[in-house]
Amino acid sequence: VQQISGMLTKLFQRARLEKTGQVDPRAAEFTLSLLAAMYDRKKKHKCYIKTRSAAAAVIALSGDTLLAKYRAFFQFYAVPDRKVALITCSAPRSLLTDKSGVSEPFFLMQIPVVVEESCSLSCVEIETHSCFYGVSNSAIAEEKSLSWLRLEPAILLLLPTCYRLSATEVVSHQARCR
């Protein structure tokens, strides 16, 4: 948690320099608190959040476009293969569940749990297989991954939904409601 706190502090300090007046001085503290709440749901105060999980959550929470987030996720989980980066079948599973080491569900999988809407691991397997449907290799390139993400797989539906909600915050209409 201390390591992640330090990284978040540096990240938001840079963001404050680039976007003067737009970044809350407590953003790092709030983000760390959110991560702790999401990953310590049983309130055991284990004070351990995997850096990989925190990084994936920061990508998901970023104010960037959906395409930029999808590309970042691909790069985050890709493995180099000659001149091209590829992801294997385990990458979408890791993105969705982050089961490497400590059993810690991915940030976006925690949101439905908080609102008492959960998805089983069989959902994760179905979505993972849909990503690789019709592929003869055990790995796919970025374009195939992006085309799967553009289909908005049900298990990741919160990502585009949250993005669309945040995009509408700046929309202004001249209509009045009664």
C-alpha positions in Angstrom: 0.0 0.0 0.0 2.9 2.4 0.8 4.4 1.7 -2.6 1.1 2.3 -4.4 0.5 5.4 -2.3 3.9 6.8 -3.5 3.2 6.1 -7.1 -0.3 7.6 -7.0 1.1 10.7 -5.3 3.6 11.2 -8.1 1.0 10.5 -10.8 -1.4 13.0 -9.4 1.3 15.6 -8.8 2.2 15.4 -12.5 -1.5 15.6 -13.4 -1.9 18.7 -11.3 1.0 20.4 -13.1 -0.6 19.5 -16.5 -4.2 20.4 -15.6 -3.9 23.2 -13.1 -6.9 23.6 -10.9 -8.6 20.4 -12.3 -7.0 17.8 -10.0 -8.1 17.6 -6.3 -5.0 17.7 -4.0 -6.4 14.6 -2.2 -6.9 12.6 -5.4 -4.1 10.1 -4.5 -5.6 9.6 -1.0 -9.1 9.1 -2.5 -7.9 6.7 -5.1 -5.9 4.7 -2.6 -8.9 4.6 -0.3 -11.1 3.3 -3.2 -8.6 0.6 -4.0 -8.4 -0.5 -0.4 -12.2 -0.6 -0.2 -12.4 -2.6 -3.4 -9.7 -5.1 -2.5 -10.4 -5.4 1.2 -14.1 -6.1 1.0 -14.1 -8.4 4.1 -12.5 -5.5 6.1 -9.5 -7.7 7.1 -7.2 -4.7 6.6 -4.6 -6.8 5.0 -2.8 -3.7 3.7 -1.7 -5.4 0.6 -2.8 -4.4 -2.9 -1.0 -5.9 -5.9 0.7 -3.2 -8.0 -0.6 -4.8 -11.1 -4.2 -4.6 -9.8 -3.7 -1.0 -8.9 -2.3 -0.1 -12.3 -5.2 -1.8 -14.1 -7.6 0.1 -11.9 -5.9 3.4 -12.6 -6.2 2.7 -16.4 -9.9 1.9 -15.9 -10.4 5.1 -13.8 -8.5 7.3 -16.1 -10.3 10.1 -18.0 -8.9 8.8 -21.3 -11.0 7.6 -24.3 -12.2 4.0 -24.4 -9.9 3.2 -27.2 -6.9 4.6 -25.3 -7.9 2.5 -22.3 -8.3 -0.6 -24.4 -4.9 -0.1 -26.0 -3.4 0.5 -22.5 -4.9 -2.8 -21.3 -3.5 -4.6 -24.3 0.0 -3.2 -23.8 -0.2 -4.0 -20.1 -0.9 -7.7 -20.6 0.9 -8.2 -24.0 4.0 -10.3 -24.4 6.5 -9.4 -27.2 6.7 -11.9 -30.0 9.3 -10.9 -32.6 8.3 -7.5 -33.8 4.7 -7.7 -32.6 3.0 -7.7 -29.2 0.5 -10.5 -28.6 -1.8 -11.5 -25.8 -2.4 -15.1 -24.9 -5.7 -16.7 -23.7 -4.6 -16.1 -20.1 -4.4 -12.3 -20.6 -8.2 -11.6 -20.8 -8.6 -13.9 -17.8 -6.0 -11.9 -15.9 -7.6 -8.7 -16.9 -11.0 -9.9 -15.6 -9.9 -11.7 -12.5 -6.2 -10.9 -11.8 -5.6 -14.4 -10.3 -1.8 -14.2 -10.4 -0.5 -14.7 -6.9 -3.0 -13.3 -4.3 -6.6 -14.0 -5.3 -7.7 -10.5 -6.0 -10.6 -9.9 -8.5 -10.0 -7.1 -11.0 -11.3 -3.7 -10.1 -14.2 -3.7 -12.7 -15.3 -7.1 -11.4 -15.6 -5.7 -7.9 -18.1 -3.0 -8.9 -21.0 -5.4 -9.6 -20.2 -7.2 -6.4 -20.6 -4.0 -4.4 -24.0 -3.4 -5.9 -24.9 -7.1 -5.4 -24.7 -8.1 -9.0 -22.1 -10.7 -9.4 -20.7 -12.8 -12.3 -19.3 -16.2 -11.8 -16.0 -17.5 -13.0 -17.8 -19.4 -15.7 -18.8 -15.9 -17.2 -15.1 -15.1 -17.3 -14.3 -18.3 -19.1 -17.1 -17.7 -21.7 -15.9 -14.1 -22.3 -12.3 -15.3 -22.6 -13.2 -17.9 -25.2 -15.3 -15.3 -27.1 -12.1 -13.2 -27.4 -10.3 -16.1 -29.1 -13.3 -17.4 -31.2 -12.2 -18.3 -34.7 -8.5 -17.9 -33.9 -6.2 -20.8 -34.6 -3.2 -19.4 -32.7 -2.9 -19.4 -28.9 -2.2 -15.6 -29.0 -3.8 -12.6 -30.7 -2.6 -9.2 -31.9 -3.8 -5.8 -30.7 -6.4 -5.3 -33.5 -8.2 -8.6 -32.7 -8.2 -7.7 -29.0 -9.5 -4.2 -29.8 -12.3 -5.6 -32.0 -13.3 -7.9 -29.2 -13.4 -5.0 -26.7 -15.4 -2.9 -29.2 -18.1 -5.5 -29.1 -18.4 -4.6 -25.4 -18.3 -8.0 -23.8 -20.9 -8.2 -21.1 -18.4 -8.8 -18.4 -16.6 -5.5 -19.1 -19.8 -3.5 -19.9 -19.2 -1.2 -16.9 -16.1 0.3 -18.6 -17.9 1.7 -21.6 -21.0 2.6 -19.5 -18.9 4.6 -17.0 -17.1 6.2 -19.9 -20.3 7.3 -21.5 -21.7 8.6 -18.2 -18.6 10.7 -17.6 -18.7 12.0 -21.2 -22.2 13.2 -20.7 -21.3 15.3 -17.7 -20.1 18.1 -20.0 -23.2 18.0 -22.2 -25.5 21.0 -21.9 -29.0 21.3 -23.3 -31.1 24.4 -23.7 -34.3 22.6 -22.7 -36.1 23.2 -19.5 -37.9 20.5 -17.5 -41.1 21.0 -15.5 
